[in-house]
Amino acid sequence: MSARPEGANEYVIRAGRGEVVTDITPERAGWGYSGLEVRVLDGGARHVWHLTGDEGGLLPLRGALSAHVTTADGEEVELELAGREAVWDGPVDFAYLPLGSRVEVQAGERGARVALARARASSSLPVQVLRAADVPTLLRGAGACSRQVHNYTIGSSIQVERLLVCEVYTPGGNTSGYPPHKHDTHSDVERELEEIYYFEVADTAGGPGMAYHRNYGTPDRPIDVLAEVRSGDVALVPHGYHGPSMTLPGVDLYYLNVMAGPATDGEWLMVDDPAWAWLRASWEGQPVDPRLPFGRSDR
């Protein structure tokens, strides 16, 4: 297997090797709204975040988590978020954290990998918890375009100002985010949304797995990204068509998506690249990949 690429560019950021796997702020990304931090905590370790200008979404990627939230108006909330052994084990508990909150998290005794999704906000909503059993889970596409989606703040019971969060699972050899699509203007059929992809790629018998990410622009707003990604890497999509996310045979792919933009209606609306819109009709009559859903007991 090829050596891991060491470099980073403005759109693909390699995983950190210490406690902080990634830390994307709007300032670092060069945009206005979306952010994500992924942090590894040893058993019993604590960490504090201050959501001074953001609303947040707390999601244990691996391991259980407890949290003490102090809201901007002084309310104290204790949370217990049930964990999972790995991202492949189905949906997980999710907590919405309002603008102005202080949140102190503590990992369970076996440690945790924690994601804090963030979006710039101007209004304060209540603390909300979505339990794993209530997470909307969808199987999209068919055949080699089959994938599984967990919607934490898209079409769920969680109320947000801007923060959109979901997880996508792609079985080995399949593609997701396909046909290529975009969401970089505001209209009746599209929303302007900055998007972060955080990847985890299943290991193989020979070592770490790898996958590929694609993002390309329009004539008036060019961008051209085709990058190998591995676990912990992040891709930034400021505009343009993105997809497919491509994984190799035998290598399952997971990614966490965080999106936000100027609109405050909590809508995820996108449009396909017209050159590839025919692909959806080709799925008719094809079954969903039988390897889905991830997280079922017989996997």
For each residue, the residues with C-beta under 8 A, 3 or more apart:
1: 204 206 207 208 210
2: 210 228
3:
4: 208 210 230
5: 14 227 228
6: 14
7: 14
8: 12 13 14
9: 12
10: 30 236
11: 215 223 225 227 235 236 237 238
12: 8 9 213 225 227 229 233 234 235 236
13: 8 22 24 233 234 235 236
14: 5 6 7 8 232 233
15: 21 22 230 231 232 233 234
16: 20 21 22 23 232
17:
18:
19: 39 40 41
20: 16 23 37 38 39
21: 15 16 38 39 40 113 232
22: 13 15 16 36 37 38 198 232 234
23: 16 20 28 36 37 38
24: 13 28 29 34 35 36 37 196 234 236
25: 28 29 35 118
26: 29 30 31 32 33 34 35 120 194
27: 30
28: 23 24 25
29: 24 25 26 34 35 194 196 236 238
30: 10 26 27 238
31: 26 34 194 236 238
32: 26 120 194 261 262
33: 26 119 120 162 194 260 261 262
34: 24 26 29 31 118 119 193 194 195 196 258 259 260 261
35: 24 25 26 29 54 117 118 119 196 258
36: 22 23 24 115 116 117 118 196 198 234 256 258
37: 20 22 23 24 49 115 116 118
38: 20 21 22 23 61 113 114 115 116 198 232
39: 19 20 21 47 113 114 116
40: 19 21 111 112 113 114
41: 19 45 46 47 63 105 106 107 111 112 113 114
42: 45 107 111
43: 107 108 109 110 111
44: 106 107 108 109
45: 41 42 106 107 111
46: 41 104 105 106 107
47: 39 41 104 105 114
48: 102 103 104 105
49: 37 56 102 103 105 116
50: 101 102
51: 54 55 56 97 98 99 100 101 102 103 118
52: 100
53: 99 120 121
54: 35 51 99 118 119 120 121
55: 51 96 97 98 99 118 119 121 125 160 161 162 163
56: 49 51 96 97 101 103 116 117 118 119 163
57: 94 95 96 97 115 116 117 118 152 153 163 165 258
58: 65 67 79 81 94 95 96 97 103 105 114 115 116
59: 81 92 94 95 114 115 116 117 152 165 256
60: 63 64 65 81 83 84 92 93 112 113 114 115
61: 38 87 92 112 113 114 115 200 256
62: 83 84 85 86 87 111 112 113
63: 41 60 83 84 107 108 110 111 112 113
64: 60 80 81 82 83 107 108 110 112
65: 58 60 80 81 83 105 106 107 108 112 114
66: 78 79 80 81 105 106 108
67: 58 78 79 81 95 103 104 105 106
68: 76 77 78 79 103 104
69: 75 76 77 78 79 95 97 101 102 103 127
70: 74 75 76 77 101 102 103
71: 74 75 77 98 100 101 124 127
72: 98 99 100 101 124
73: 124
74: 70 71
75: 69 70 71 127
76: 68 69 70
77: 68 69 70 71 127
78: 66 67 68 69
79: 58 66 67 68 69 95 127 129
80: 64 65 66
81: 58 59 60 64 65 66 67 92 93 94 95 129
82: 64 92 93 131 132
83: 60 62 63 64 65 92 93 108 112
84: 60 62 63 87 89 90 92
85: 62 89
86: 62 89
87: 61 62 84 167 200 254
88: 169 202 252 254 294 295 299
89: 84 85 86 294 295
90: 84 132 293 294 295 296
91: 132 135 137 150 167 295
92: 59 60 61 81 82 83 84 132 135
93: 60 81 82 83 129 130 131 132
94: 57 58 59 81 129 130 135 152 153 158 165
95: 57 58 59 67 69 79 81 127 128 129 130
96: 55 56 57 58 125 127 128 129 130 153 158 159 160 163
97: 51 55 56 57 58 69 101 103 127
98: 51 55 71 72 101 124 125 126 127
99: 51 53 54 55 72 121 122 123 124 125 161
100: 51 52 71 72 124
101: 50 51 56 69 70 71 72 97 98 127
102: 48 49 50 51 69 70
103: 48 49 51 56 58 67 68 69 70 97
104: 46 47 48 67 68
105: 41 46 47 48 49 58 65 66 67 114
106: 41 44 45 46 65 66 67
107: 41 42 43 44 45 46 63 64 65 110 111 112 114
108: 43 44 63 64 65 66 83 111 112
109: 43 44
110: 43 63 64 107
111: 40 41 42 43 45 62 63 107 108
112: 40 41 60 61 62 63 64 65 83 107 108
113: 21 38 39 40 41 60 61 62 63
114: 38 39 40 41 47 58 59 60 61 65 105 107
115: 36 37 38 57 58 59 60 61 198 256
116: 36 37 38 39 49 56 57 58 59
117: 35 36 56 57 59 163 165 256 258
118: 25 34 35 36 37 51 54 55 56 57 163 258
119: 33 34 35 54 55 56 160 161 162 163 164 258 260
120: 26 32 33 53 54 162 260
121: 53 54 55 99 124 161 162 163
122: 99 161 264
123: 99 161 264
124: 71 72 73 98 99 100 121
125: 55 96 98 99 128 159 160 161
126: 98 159
127: 69 71 75 77 79 95 96 97 98 101
128: 95 96 125 157 158 159
129: 79 81 93 94 95 96
130: 93 94 95 96 134 135 152 156 157 158
131: 82 93 134 135
132: 82 90 91 92 93 135
133:
134: 130 131 156 157
135: 91 92 94 130 131 132 150 151 152 156
136: 150 151 154 155 156
137: 91 148 149 150 151 293
138: 148 149 151
139: 146 147 148 149 288 292 293
140: 146 147 148 149 176
141: 145 146 147 176 178 283 288
142: 145 146 283 284 286 287 288 289
143: 146 283 286 287 289
144: 173 174 175 289
145: 141 142 174 175 176 178 279 283
146: 139 140 141 142 143 171 174 288 289 292
147: 139 140 141 168 169 170 171 174 176 292
148: 137 138 139 140 168 169 292 293 294
149: 137 138 139 140 166 167 168 169
150: 91 135 136 137 166 167 168
151: 135 136 137 138 154 155 156 166
152: 57 59 94 130 135 156 158 165 166 167
153: 57 94 96 156 158 160 163 164 165 166 266
154: 136 151 164 165 166 266 268
155: 136 151
156: 130 134 135 136 151 152 153
157: 128 130 134
158: 94 96 128 130 152 153
159: 96 125 126 128 266
160: 55 96 119 125 153 163 164 266
161: 55 99 119 121 122 123 125 264 266
162: 33 55 119 120 121 260 261 263 264 266
163: 55 56 57 96 117 118 119 121 153 160 258 259 260
164: 119 153 154 160 193 257 258 259 260 266 268
165: 57 59 94 117 152 153 154 256 257 258 259
166: 149 150 151 152 153 154 256 257
167: 87 91 149 150 152 254 255 256 257
168: 147 148 149 150 176 177 245 254 255 257
169: 88 147 148 149 252 253 254 292 293 294
170: 147 174 175 176 211 245 247 252 253 254
171: 146 147 174 247 252 289 291 292
172: 202 247 248 249 250 251 252 253
173: 144 247 248 249 250 251
174: 144 145 146 147 170 171 247 289
175: 144 145 170 178 243 244 245 246 247
176: 140 141 145 147 168 170 243 244 245 253
177: 168 180 181 242 243 244 245
178: 141 145 175 243 244 245 276 279
179: 243 244 272 273 276 277 279 280
180: 177 214 216 241 242 243 244 272 273 276
181: 177 241 242 243 270 271 272 273
182: 190 218 239 240 241 242 270 271 273
183: 190 191 192 193 195 259 261 268 269 270 271
184: 190 192 193 221 238 239 240
185: 190 192
186: 190 191 192 261 262 263
187: 190
188:
189: 269 271
190: 182 183 184 185 186 187 269 270 271
191: 183 186 261 263 265 267 268 269 270
192: 183 184 185 186 261 262 263
193: 34 164 183 184 259 260 261 268
194: 26 29 31 32 33 34 236 237 238 259 260 261
195: 34 183 236 237 242 257 258 259
196: 24 29 34 35 36 234 235 236 237 256 257 258 259
197: 213 229 234 235 236 237 245 255 256 257
198: 22 36 38 115 232 233 234 255 256 257 258
199: 211 213 229 230 231 232 233 234 235 253 254 255
200: 61 87 231 232 253 254 255
201: 208 209 210 211 229 230 231 247 251 252 253 254
202: 88 172 209 251 252 253 254
203: 207 208 209
204: 1 207 208 209 250 251
205:
206: 1
207: 1 203 204
208: 1 4 201 203 204 230 231
209: 201 202 203 204 230 231 247 248 251 252 253
210: 1 2 4 201 228 229 230 248 251
211: 170 199 201 228 229 230 245 246 247 248 251 253
212: 226 227 228 229 245 246 247
213: 12 197 199 225 226 227 229 235 242 245 246
214: 180 225 226 242 243 244 245 246
215: 11 223 224 225 235 237 240 241 242
216: 180 223 224 225 240 241 242
217: 221 222 223 224 239 240 241
218: 182 221 222 240 241
219: 222
220:
221: 184 217 218 239 240
222: 217 218 219 240
223: 11 215 216 217 238 239 240
224: 215 216 217
225: 11 12 213 214 215 216 235
226: 212 213 214
227: 5 11 12 212 213 235
228: 2 5 210 211 212
229: 12 197 199 201 210 211 212 213 233 235
230: 4 15 199 201 208 209 210 211 233
231: 15 199 200 201 208 209
232: 14 15 16 21 22 38 198 199 200
233: 12 13 14 15 198 199 229 230
234: 12 13 15 22 24 36 196 197 198 199
235: 11 12 13 196 197 199 213 215 225 227 229
236: 10 11 12 13 24 29 31 194 195 196 197
237: 11 194 195 196 197 215 240 242
238: 11 29 30 31 184 194 223
239: 182 184 217 221 223
240: 182 184 215 216 217 218 221 222 223 237
241: 180 181 182 215 216 217 218 273
242: 177 180 181 182 195 213 214 215 216 237
243: 175 176 177 178 179 180 181 214
244: 175 176 177 178 179 180 214
245: 168 170 175 176 177 178 197 211 212 213 214 253 255
246: 175 211 212 213 214
247: 170 171 172 173 174 175 201 209 211 212 251 252 253
248: 172 173 209 210 211 251
249: 172 173
250: 172 173 204
251: 172 173 201 202 204 209 210 211 247 248
252: 88 169 170 171 172 201 202 209 247 294
253: 169 170 172 176 199 200 201 202 209 211 245 247
254: 87 88 167 168 169 170 199 200 201 202
255: 167 168 197 198 199 200 245
256: 36 59 61 115 117 165 166 167 196 197 198
257: 164 165 166 167 168 195 196 197 198
258: 34 35 36 57 117 118 119 163 164 165 195 196 198
259: 34 163 164 165 183 193 194 195 196 268
260: 33 34 119 120 162 163 164 193 194
261: 32 33 34 162 183 186 191 192 193 194
262: 32 33 186 192
263: 162 186 191 192 267
264: 122 123 161 162
265: 191
266: 153 154 159 160 161 162 164
267: 191 263
268: 154 164 183 191 193 259
269: 183 189 190 191
270: 181 182 183 190 191
271: 181 182 183 189 190
272: 179 180 181 276 277 280
273: 179 180 181 182 241 276 277
274: 277
275:
276: 178 179 180 272 273 279
277: 179 272 273 274 280
278: 281 282
279: 145 178 179 276 282 283
280: 179 272 277 283
281: 278 284
282: 278 279 286
283: 141 142 143 145 279 280 286
284: 142 281
285:
286: 142 143 282 283
287: 142 143 290
288: 139 141 142 146 292
289: 142 143 144 146 171 174 292
290: 287
291: 171 294 299
292: 139 146 147 148 169 171 288 289
293: 90 137 139 148 169 296
294: 88 89 90 148 169 252 291 299
295: 88 89 90 91 299
296: 90 293 299
297:
298:
299: 88 291 294 295 296
